[in-house]
Amino acid sequence: MRHTIATLMFCLTTLPAYAAGTGTQPKDLEPLPEPPAMVDESMEPQVTIIKQGEDKVEQYRLNGRLYMLKVTPPHGVSYYLVDQRGDGQFARQDNLDSGVRVPQWVLMKF
């Protein structure tokens, strides 16, 4: 049994070196094509920053459609107005959290 394992390990370690030294690569290999671009410029939102009174309002548009507003008052925390259904009715959200909470239980303490 030991001789079989030793022979198998010897073959597995020397096989790549033997294959690299023989030069047996096919002659009709073609270079790989370039991968497609990962960022689509049309999917980037257009952001317009305007001042309304003392508030700074950032308008987010995608394909020309206004889908979100971020309102930053001079004193206070920013909030968002989001068009969730696409019907032009904006609902206020204090943060853009999805609401999904991952359970975090204490299993052991040391």
C-alpha positions in Angstrom: 0.0 0.0 0.0 2.8 2.4 0.9 4.5 1.7 -2.5 1.3 2.5 -4.4 0.9 5.8 -2.6 4.5 6.7 -3.1 4.4 5.8 -6.8 1.1 7.8 -7.2 2.6 10.9 -5.5 5.8 10.7 -7.6 3.7 10.5 -10.8 1.5 13.5 -9.8 4.5 15.7 -8.9 6.6 14.9 -12.0 3.8 14.8 -14.6 3.5 18.7 -14.9 7.2 19.0 -15.3 7.3 16.3 -17.9 4.4 17.9 -19.9 6.0 21.3 -19.8 9.3 19.9 -21.1 7.9 18.0 -24.0 6.5 21.1 -25.8 3.3 19.3 -26.9 1.0 22.2 -27.3 -1.5 22.4 -30.1 -0.5 24.7 -33.0 -4.0 26.1 -33.7 -4.4 28.1 -30.4 -6.0 31.5 -30.6 -5.6 34.3 -28.0 -8.5 34.9 -25.7 -10.8 37.8 -26.6 -10.9 40.8 -24.3 -13.5 40.6 -21.6 -16.5 42.9 -21.9 -16.6 46.1 -19.9 -18.0 45.6 -16.4 -19.3 49.2 -16.1 -22.1 50.3 -18.4 -22.0 54.1 -18.6 -25.7 54.3 -19.4 -26.5 52.7 -16.0 -24.7 55.4 -14.0 -27.1 57.9 -12.4 -26.9 61.5 -13.3 -26.7 63.7 -10.2 -27.8 67.3 -10.2 -27.1 69.5 -7.1 -29.3 72.5 -6.6 -29.9 74.9 -3.6 -33.5 75.3 -2.4 -33.5 78.0 0.2 -30.8 76.9 2.6 -31.2 73.2 1.8 -28.9 71.3 -0.7 -30.9 69.0 -2.9 -29.3 66.3 -5.0 -31.5 64.9 -7.8 -30.7 61.4 -9.0 -31.9 60.5 -12.5 -31.5 57.3 -14.5 -32.3 57.4 -18.3 -33.7 60.9 -17.7 -36.2 59.8 -15.0 -36.0 61.3 -11.6 -36.1 58.5 -9.0 -34.5 59.9 -5.8 -33.8 63.2 -4.0 -31.4 63.6 -1.2 -32.1 66.7 0.9 -29.4 68.0 3.2 -30.5 70.8 5.5 -27.9 73.2 6.9 -28.5 72.0 10.4 -29.5 68.4 10.8 -29.4 65.0 9.1 -29.9 64.2 5.4 -33.0 62.4 4.3 -34.1 60.9 1.1 -37.3 61.1 -1.0 -37.6 58.0 -3.1 -40.1 57.2 -5.9 -40.5 53.5 -5.2 -43.2 52.7 -7.8 -42.2 55.1 -10.6 -45.5 57.0 -10.4 -44.0 60.3 -9.3 -45.1 60.0 -5.7 -42.0 60.4 -3.4 -41.9 58.8 0.1 -39.5 60.0 2.7 -36.8 57.6 4.0 -34.3 58.6 6.7 -31.8 56.1 5.4 -31.6 53.8 2.4 -31.4 50.7 4.5 -33.3 47.8 2.9 -34.8 46.7 6.2 -33.3 43.2 6.1 -31.6 42.4 9.4 -29.2 39.6 9.8 -29.7 37.7 13.1 -26.7 38.2 15.4 -27.0 35.9 18.4 -24.2 35.4 21.0 -23.3 31.7 20.9 -20.4 31.7 23.3 -18.5 34.2 25.4 -15.0 33.7 26.5 
